[in-house]
Amino acid sequence: MNPIELGAVFADDDVAALYQYRAPYPQGVFAILERLVIAPRVVLDAGAGTGALARRFPPSIERIDAVDPSGAMIARGRSLPGGDDARIRWIVARAENAPLSPPYGLITVGASLHWMQADVVLPRFRDALAPGARLAIVDTETTHSGAWRTEMLDIIRRYSPLEHHLETHEMVSRAVQQGVLMLEGEERTSPEPFDQSVDDYLRLLGSTSTLSRVTLGSRAAAFDAECRDLFARHGMRRVRSTVTGYVAWGSPR
């Protein structure tokens, strides 16, 4: 399965419901985005999902067009804190052909560019940006420590349908090398602690395209059992990590 095919799992209501167990973007991410936006102070959040970015934009942003192809994700986003903000226009559509209302003073893609056809959306983003406005590619980078992590990665590799998950900073580097993005800057926030129970960590994994119950099918129970056995052997009841926000920005070509 390629990434775009895997992205179809986000249409599932149960997968959308599990998004709440993901680490939130550090507040520093929004400080960077507020610094980047120009007039008109209108943002297109492409691949918005449940609105992890859209629902937390500062008051200085006048309107947010939150576009996502999954009705389940947008329905969940509407029900979450900030989802009823009158500034947000929720739009169920793919970024490739969504009805847009440019110009935008900033376009954001939060951990979602790999679900899109870059050769279609990047020129579209370029044409929708106001003169001098930028595309910001946003993600989180999570760091775990401890011997359990190596074992966990071994389990994930055996069950995941993807041999290699391309990290967002790798996608940015590839886009620059291919000449489809003129990179102006990259910035990371200070790392913040993130602590959750083993149950919630497994729910987080279930919100991913590669390890959701939709993707794993009949192997889901075996995956869950192997993970729980690993945590039991290491005497773990909680999973602790640090989360760093990542923002790269520039001009699509």
Disulfide bonds with the S-S distance in Angstrom:
none
